Amino acid sequence: MTKSESKPRPFPVIHKNLCKACDRCIITCKNQALEMSQELNDSGYNYAEYIGEGCIGCGDCYYSCPEPLAIEVHIPIKIAKNKSENKINDEEG
């Protein structure tokens, strides 16, 4: 497994039954990570869906969507080494 494969990546979650197929999220995505599905949601609209790669977590899809809560962007928490904790351990040792 390479380093990039093990690193958690951001990804959008599109609630298909809230999507009205306006296409705004697809148009604003810098990396073309979204596409319109061929399936219909419960309201009879095609809906946007994540293709599975390419999301950088910019949130453009979220901000361009006129439907509240139709899109969420999940961005993994970065765990950084705590420099102050290391400094305290060095001083004690």
JOJOLIN-V570175 format. One record per backbone hydrogen bond with DSSP energy under -0.5 kcal/mol. CO is the residue of the C=O (numbers start at 0). NH is the residue of the N-H. If there is no record, write none. Layout:
((CO | NH) (CO | NH))
//
This chain:
((1 | 5) (2 | 6) (10 | 73) (12 | 14) (12 | 71) (13 | 15) (14 | 17) (14 | 18) (22 | 26) (23 | 27) (24 | 28) (28 | 31) (32 | 50) (34 | 48) (38 | 46) (40 | 43) (44 | 40) (46 | 36) (48 | 34) (58 | 62) (59 | 63) (60 | 64) (65 | 67) (66 | 69) (69 | 14) (71 | 12) (71 | 73) (72 | 74) (73 | 10) (73 | 75) (77 | 79) (80 | 82) (81 | 85) (82 | 86) (83 | 87) (84 | 88) (85 | 89) (86 | 90) (87 | 91) (88 | 92))
//
